[in-house]
Amino acid sequence: MEEVGMHKTIPNDLVRVVGVEPQIRYKAQAFTQAFLKNSSGPRKCQDLESMLCHKAVILQYARPKKSKVKNTKAKGLNARQKRAMKIFHIKPEHQRYELFLPLHDLWRQYIIDLCGGLNPKSNPLSVQQKLLKADFHGAIMTVARSKCPSYVGTTGIVIQEFKNVFKFITKQDQLKVIPKRNSVFEVEINGFISSIYGNRFHHRSSERSAKKYKLSGSIDL
């Protein structure tokens, strides 16, 4: 609004209604300034500084919400799904002894490297400790003793090892499932014959590598 409009003289018809006497121009201007000054209540500089120092000023800022990242890691199959898909099933045409002889050659070289080269001067106790944590897929294993007489003397290449059983493929191309419980197995490598007590071998090959074994005497069936 222009200054002329603010200080314009009140018309005579409004003087009677409002009941305000018209003022001279300089008095009206002084009245307006005094009114505005009293209404605004000017603050001292110290009051403004204290207000800014001791009072939180909200700037209306909000932290952006973090978007949840979905876990895209593929989940493994459970035991039921593996059985349904027959992952561990060996087809009859693949149950042949000669097919697994190259696997046995690889296993023999793996054991020799694991034990630092087997020779007559090797420490039998050290070899035994390393065999406890070794993988036996491809080993030629024999059932030396068992509470089930039909298992005794069974020899074959270990093609699968589970927590409770070994699966052999014999020279007669027969698939044998031998339980570990109540059985003693023998493995021969370069003249070293190692006995495996199935009652203390109830672990998967992946679990044995991290397991700590305690020395103990022979265990009877």
C-alpha positions in Angstrom: 0.0 0.0 0.0 1.3 3.4 -0.9 2.2 5.9 1.8 -0.4 8.4 0.5 -3.1 5.8 1.1 -1.9 5.0 4.7 -2.0 8.7 5.8 -5.2 9.7 3.9 -7.7 11.8 5.8 -10.7 9.9 7.1 -13.9 10.9 5.2 -16.5 12.9 7.2 -19.2 10.1 6.9 -16.8 7.6 8.7 -15.9 10.1 11.4 -19.4 10.0 12.8 -19.6 6.1 12.6 -16.1 5.3 14.0 -16.0 8.2 16.4 -12.4 9.1 15.7 -11.4 12.7 15.2 -9.1 13.3 12.2 -5.5 14.2 13.0 -3.0 16.4 11.3 -0.7 14.6 8.9 2.4 14.7 11.0 0.5 13.6 14.1 -1.1 10.7 12.3 2.3 9.6 11.0 3.8 9.8 14.5 0.8 7.8 15.9 1.2 5.1 13.3 4.9 4.7 14.0 4.4 4.6 17.7 1.6 2.0 17.3 3.7 -0.3 15.1 6.6 0.0 17.4 4.7 -0.9 20.5 2.9 -3.8 18.7 6.0 -5.4 17.3 7.9 -5.3 20.6 11.5 -5.0 19.3 13.9 -7.5 20.7 17.4 -6.8 21.9 20.4 -8.4 20.1 21.2 -10.3 23.3 17.7 -11.8 23.4 18.1 -13.0 19.8 21.5 -14.6 20.4 20.3 -16.4 23.5 17.2 -17.7 21.6 19.4 -19.1 18.8 22.0 -20.6 21.1 19.7 -22.3 23.6 16.7 -23.2 21.5 16.6 -26.0 18.9 15.7 -24.7 15.5 13.7 -27.2 13.5 14.5 -27.1 9.8 12.0 -29.8 8.9 14.6 -32.3 7.8 13.9 -36.0 7.8 16.4 -38.7 7.2 15.7 -40.7 4.0 14.4 -44.1 4.7 16.7 -46.9 3.8 15.3 -49.2 1.3 15.4 -52.8 2.4 17.5 -54.9 0.1 16.1 -58.3 -0.5 18.4 -61.2 0.2 19.0 -62.7 -3.3 21.2 -65.5 -2.0 20.2 -68.8 -3.3 19.0 -71.3 -0.7 20.2 -74.8 -0.8 18.1 -77.8 -1.1 16.9 -79.6 2.0 17.2 -83.4 2.5 13.6 -84.1 1.3 14.1 -82.2 -1.9 17.4 -84.0 -2.6 15.7 -87.3 -2.1 12.8 -86.3 -4.4 15.3 -85.2 -7.1 17.4 -88.4 -6.6 20.6 -86.4 -6.5 22.5 -89.2 -4.8 21.0 -91.9 -6.8 23.4 -93.9 -9.0 22.0 -95.3 -12.2 22.4 -99.1 -12.7 24.4 -98.5 -15.9 26.9 -96.4 -13.9 27.4 -99.1 -11.2 30.6 -100.5 -12.6 33.8 -101.0 -10.8 36.1 -100.0 -13.6 34.4 -96.6 -13.9 35.7 -95.7 -10.4 39.3 -96.9 -10.8 40.5 -93.4 -11.9 38.8 -92.0 -8.8 40.8 -94.4 -6.7 44.0 -93.4 -8.3 43.3 -89.7 -7.5 42.4 -90.6 -3.9 45.7 -92.6 -3.5 47.7 -89.6 -4.7 45.6 -87.3 -2.5 46.4 -89.4 0.6 50.1 -89.6 -0.1 50.3 -85.8 -0.5 48.2 -85.3 2.7 50.5 -87.5 4.8 53.6 -85.9 3.4 54.7 -89.0 1.4 54.1 -92.4 2.9 57.3 -94.4 3.5 58.5 -96.9 6.1 59.9 -94.1 8.3 56.5 -92.3 8.6 55.0 -92.0 12.1 51.9 -94.3 12.2 50.2 -92.1 14.8 50.6 -89.0 12.7 49.3 -90.9 9.6 46.3 -92.1 11.6 45.4 -88.6 12.8 45.5 -87.3 9.2 43.4 -90.2 8.0 40.7 -89.4 10.5 40.0 -86.0 8.8 40.6 -87.3 5.3 38.0 -87.7 2.5 37.5 -91.4 1.7 35.6 -91.1 -1.6 37.6 -93.3 -4.0 39.3 -95.4 -1.2 39.4 -99.2 -1.5 37.9 -100.3 1.9 37.3 -103.7 3.4 34.9 -104.6 6.2 37.2 -106.4 8.7 34.7 -107.0 11.5 31.0 -106.5 11.9 28.1 -107.7 14.1 26.4 -108.7 10.9 28.5 -111.6 9.5 27.3 -111.0 5.9 29.2 -107.7 5.8 32.6 -109.2 6.8 35.0 -109.4 3.9 33.1 -107.0 1.6 35.7 -105.0 -0.4 35.0 -102.1 -2.8 35.7 -98.6 -3.8 33.9 -96.0 -1.6 31.7 -94.0 -4.0 29.5 -92.3 -1.4 29.9 -91.5 2.3 27.0 -90.3 4.4 26.8 -89.8 8.2 25.8 -93.3 9.0 26.8 -95.5 5.9 29.4 -96.1 3.3 28.4 -97.1 -0.2 30.8 -99.5 -2.0 31.1 -100.6 -5.6 32.6 -104.1 -5.6 34.6 -105.9 -8.3 31.4 -107.8 -9.2 29.8 -104.4 -10.1 27.5 -104.6 -7.1 26.5 -101.6 -5.0 26.8 -102.4 -1.3 25.4 -100.1 1.5 27.4 -100.8 4.7 26.3 -99.2 8.0 29.1 -97.6 10.0 27.6 -98.7 13.3 29.0 -102.0 14.7 31.6 -102.3 11.9 35.3 -102.0 11.6 36.8 -101.0 8.2 40.4 -101.3 7.0 42.2 -99.1 4.4 45.6 -100.0 2.9 47.9 -97.4 1.5 51.5 -98.2 0.5 51.7 -101.0 3.1 50.0 -98.9 5.8 46.8 -100.6 7.1 44.5 -98.2 9.0 41.5 -99.4 10.9 38.3 -97.3 11.1 35.9 -97.9 13.9 32.4 -97.1 12.6 31.0 -96.4 16.0 33.3 -93.4 16.3 32.9 -92.3 12.7 29.4 -91.0 12.6 30.3 -87.8 10.8 30.1 -86.6 7.3 33.5 -86.1 5.5 32.9 -82.3 5.5 32.4 -82.3 9.3 35.4 -84.4 10.2 37.9 -81.8 8.8 37.0 -79.5 11.7 36.4 -82.1 14.4 39.0 -82.7 17.1 39.6 -86.3 18.0 40.9 -87.6 21.3 43.4 -90.4 21.5 41.9 -93.6 23.0 42.6 -97.3 23.0 41.0 -99.9 20.7 37.2 -100.1 20.8 35.5 -103.4 20.8 32.3 -104.0 19.0 
